[in-house]
Amino acid sequence: MSQTSPYPIVQKTRPTFYFIGVTTGKSSINRVFPLWTAELGHPEVVLEGIDCKLNDDPEAYRRAVAQIKYDPMSLGGLVTAHKINLLNAARDMFDYLDPYAVLCGEVSSISKRDGRLEGHAKDPITSGLSLDAIIEPGYFARTGGDILCYGAGGSAVAIALHLIRKTDAGDRPRRFVVVNRSQGRLDHLREMVSGLQTDIQFEYILNSDPLRNDAIMEQSPEGTIVINATGMGKDTPGSPITNAGLFPRHSIAWELNYRGELDFMHQAIAQKGSRQVKIEDGWVYFVHGWTQVIAQVYHVEIDAARFARLDALANSIRG
Ligand SMILES: NC(=O)c1ccc[n+]([C@@H]2O[C@H](COP(=O)([O-])OP(=O)(O)OC[C@H]3O[C@@H](n4cnc5c(N)ncnc54)[C@H](OP(=O)(O)O)[C@@H]3O)[C@@H](O)[C@H]2O)c1
């Protein structure tokens, strides 16, 4: 790793773990991290947030990566909401990308090993662990539900990959319908899917009109898992659907976030009884996402017992 950074670097005096996000100061990780890092035997490590705008200037991502790469006390970090854009902007700065990062075109974990800067895409693992905690084995065979995913960003790509990889046919939906407001992300997902063997029918819909999103949702079969992977209700205001949009009966509404206005989740809660909607937020995803990246940055293994302790500590903060 070269010692000279093309960008100004802050020489940290304490080991620092970065959180590259949008509104990092508001995340529960600020309270959870000190408990977790002490539990893992690294109480000296501090967490520092780097807020970037959505679709920020590529230079902002390169500066953040350079800080980690060139400052010896900067250990690594977790990336949310910018996983694809950050890799697009700073691919040449990484010495190693794991196979998921290459396949998905994103990084959620930045770490160092033997002086090399490494990027990993943990979302296919963490979104999978989260989805598996929400549904029981054979869910799609039992219900006949589809996946309807609003948003075709990093999380949508990861969830798609996780489902494609399911070996038991009953764990794969018949259809994966994905709606995005810009074409590029749809093309990116289509390209990834086209390189893989799958019997899941993917449908790519370019749309940002909430009324049309309502109509798409209303055509989905019972038991469909409707995912808000747009960041709306946290990163940006609103919801991809309107208050009038009807969730499929016996569906699962999965809001990927656990904080913010969470309009989509509240719309689902309003139909919990009338449409038998099961509601899930992003808390479990949050715990899996962070623990996987911390394990990578600290080069430790988080087995089931350790995960249970970290989960309990996180839940003690959540209340
Ligand atoms: N709980 C957790 O730990 C956890 C873990 C992962 C993700 N998340 C959250 O999940 C959200 C998505 O994450 P991500 O990494 O997938 O973000 P991302 O890569 O930025 O993707 C968001 C996608 O949503 C699209 N979009 C925005 N508004 C839309 C609308 N009205 N209709 C259709 N598509 C719309 C965007 O379209 P464009 O193509 O126009 O940009 C973009 O492709 C974020 O808020 C993130 O914080 C939470």
The ligand as an ORCA input file, in Angstrom:
! r2SCAN-3c Opt
* xyz 0 1
  N     -31.346     -2.116      8.269
  C     -30.190     -2.187      7.672
  O     -29.170     -2.498      8.272
  C     -30.110     -1.897      6.223
  C     -29.268     -2.663      5.414
  C     -29.213     -2.382      4.052
  C     -29.964     -1.324      3.546
  N     -30.757     -0.603      4.366
  C     -31.521      0.536      3.861
  O     -32.226      0.151      2.715
  C     -32.302      1.250      1.813
  C     -31.810      0.767      0.460
  O     -30.447      0.440      0.569
  P     -29.553      0.232     -0.722
  O     -28.191     -0.017     -0.252
  O     -30.197     -0.740     -1.625
  O     -29.640      1.699     -1.358
  P     -29.365      2.182     -2.852
  O     -28.289      1.349     -3.452
  O     -29.208      3.656     -2.797
  O     -30.736      1.829     -3.619
  C     -31.931      2.521     -3.476
  C     -32.661      2.382     -4.797
  O     -34.002      2.835     -4.662
  C     -34.346      3.532     -5.835
  N     -35.473      4.413     -5.569
  C     -35.513      5.513     -4.790
  N     -36.749      6.013     -4.760
  C     -37.522      5.213     -5.537
  C     -38.897      5.183     -5.891
  N     -39.735      6.096     -5.455
  N     -39.349      4.197     -6.690
  C     -38.506      3.258     -7.140
  N     -37.188      3.231     -6.850
  C     -36.708      4.195     -6.048
  C     -33.087      4.245     -6.224
  O     -33.182      4.582     -7.586
  P     -32.071      5.414     -8.431
  O     -31.612      4.442     -9.445
  O     -32.815      6.514     -9.013
  O     -31.017      5.865     -7.473
  C     -32.029      3.193     -5.910
  O     -31.792      2.328     -7.005
  C     -31.446      2.362      2.403
  O     -32.282      3.320      3.024
  C     -30.597      1.655      3.431
  O     -30.291      2.499      4.519
  C     -30.856     -0.873      5.702
*
